[in-house]
Amino acid sequence: MAEKQILKAAAHAFIIKDNQILLSVRIKTGYCDGLFGVPAGHVDDKEVSTQALIRELQEEVNLSVYKKSLKHVVSMHRTVDEVPYFCTFFELKDLDLSTLNNNEPEKCRELKWFDLNNLPENMVPYVKNAIEAYKSKTNYLEDF
């Protein structure tokens, strides 16, 4: 009998404004440092994806959001160094961005807006795949 898979989970934010997406440059995290990603984080024990993302958005970029402003757009089952992950991606539009701030300069070099149709080359590969899926309205990916 095969062993049951034990997944790690992560939640990600596609913060969209005027066909642009907010990206962040990762630094000193030990994973894809120097590449653009999106605000995101692991789902803690006894937490669901929306709770995790609401917490991470406050911690990372100083945004207070409500569950109703999160629209699930992509799910991805993937592996990282042989560790299986289930990732959820949520779209956030029409937010009050007046409090937007890089709250974790020790992990994020900068926040920058990019046109959805002109993304930077130096992106975390699975995040770029998820954005492309979002643009094509594909809501599930497997990345092994």
N, C-alpha and C positions, 0 to 999 in steps of 0.2 A: 504494500500500500504506500502510495506517495505521501510525502509530508505535506501538511497544509502550509500554504504560503503566508508568511507574516509580512504585512505591508507597513511601510512608513507612509505618512500622508503629508501633503503640503497644499497650501492655498495661495493663489496668485491673483493680483489685481491688474486688469487692463483699464487704466484710468485714461479716458478718451475725452478730448476737447477739440472741436473743429477739425475732425479727421486726423488728429495727432494723438500719439500715445506717449505717456510718461515712462521714460526708461531711467535706470540707475546704473552707474558703473560700480561693480563689486570690487572691493579691496580687502585684503587680509582676512578672508573668510576660509581659505583653503579649498574653495571650489569655484572654478571659472573666474578667478580674480583677473581684473582688467577688462572683462567683457560686460556688455550691457545686458541687464535683466529687467525685471519688473518688481515692484514691491511684492514681497511674498514671505512665507515662513512656514515652518513645520506646524502641524496640528498637534497640540499637546494631548496627553491622556485625558479622557473623559470630556473632550472638546469636539465640536463639529467644525467643518470647514468654514462656515460663515462666521462663527465665533472667533476662530483663529485669525481669519483675515481682518475682521474688525479690530482685533487686538493688535495685529501686525501693522495695520495702517496708522494707528495711533502712535505706536512705538517708532516706526521707521520714518514716516513722512508727515506726522502731526495732523492727520485728518481724522475727524470724528464722523463715522458713517453709521447708518442704520441698516439692518438686515434687508429692509425693503428696497434699498438702493443698490443691492448686489444682484446682478442678473447672471446666472450661470450660463456660460457660453461654450466651454470646452472641458472635457475630462481626458486625462491621459494616464495610461498604465505604462510604466517604464521601469528600467533598471539603471542603477548607478553603482558601479563597482560591485556588481552582483547582488545589490540590495534592491528589492522591488519597492516601487513607489506608486502611489495613486495620487495624481495631482488634479486639482480643480482650478479652473480659471474663471474669474468673474469680471464682467464688464461693469464699469461705473461711469456714468455720464451725468452731466448737469449737476456737478458737485460744486459746493462753495469751496473754492481753492484758496481763499484768502489766508488760511492758516498753513498752507503747504510749506514744508520746511524739511531739510535733510537733518533728521534727529539723530542719525547714526553715522557721523562723518568718519568714524573709525572703521566702518564696514562699507561705506558708500562714498566714492570720490565726488560724484556730482549727480544731480537730477537734471534730465534734459528732455525736451519734447522733440519727437520725430514724427514726420508725416507717415501715416500707415503704409503708404505706397513707396516710401523711400527710407527704409530701415537701415541702420548702420551694418557694416559687414561684421564687425567684431561683437557678435551677440552670443549669449548662451544658446547653444544649438537647439535644445528642446523648447526653449521659450520662443525662439524664432519660428520653429515648427508650429507651436501653438497659436502664434499670431497669424501665421499663414492659414491655419485651419479656421480661425475666427473670421478672417476676411472671406474665406470661401464657404462659410457657414457649415463647416464640418464640425460636429460636436464631440467626436470621440477619436482618439489616436492611440496607437500602441507604438512604443519606441524602445526596442530591445536591441 
